[in-house]
Amino acid sequence: MPVARVLITGSTDGLGLMAGRSLVDGGHDVTLHARNDARVASARASLPEARHMVVGDLALAPVTQVWLATSDDPAAMVTGQYFYHQGPRATHPAAHDHAVQDKLLMSCAEITGVELP
């Protein structure tokens, strides 16, 4: 099985932490999300093998998605942009690299058996 890159939210205890442990033990690249620095410290102590820790409040993620889908706000009536907490953000340079995107689509097709036109 290929190595998976996985982001786990709710990863500082309970099922999220257990899933993280299982994935790390399986050789996967795990990123844990925590709401604040204290939870990052707890997750890091519990699962030091996790490759990355991300701190941030994901509560606004669905708010931003709904805003983009339903708002009459001119700022939301755009396409091809990346938003974080209802504000535009710069994307990673790889998002604009056609070779990287082609490789991503080929990998997805390989994994799923579904090719996009």
Protein Blocks (a to p, Z undefined) as FASTA:
>chain_A
ZZdddddehklgcjllmmmmmmmmnopacddddfbfklmmmmmmmmmmbmbdcdddfklm
mmmmmmmmmpcbfklmcghiaceehiacdddfklmmmklmmmmmmmmmmmnopacZZ
